[in-house]
Amino acid sequence: MDTILEILETIKPGADFAASTDFIDEHLLESMEILQLVSELNDEFDINITLPYIKPENFKSVESIYHMVQEILEDE
């Protein structure tokens, strides 16, 4: 999960992702930042995050992002 947190911090420096419980509701991630995050995650984990995975509940927290990545890795 540290890698995910590092990616988030490069996308939006200064945002307190570690303390947040809902990146979407707290406006830490907007749509363009989510797209950038998807691209970074694809590259970092050598995965392909497809449209069905791009939904708000998968981007609410470091934990939800981590679980999404794990699910994709298991399915590939």
Secondary structure, DSSP 8 states (H G I E B T S, - for coil): -HHHHHHHHHHSTT--TTT-S-TTTTTS--HHHHHHHHHHHHHHHT----GGG-SGGGGSSHHHHHHHHHHHHHH-
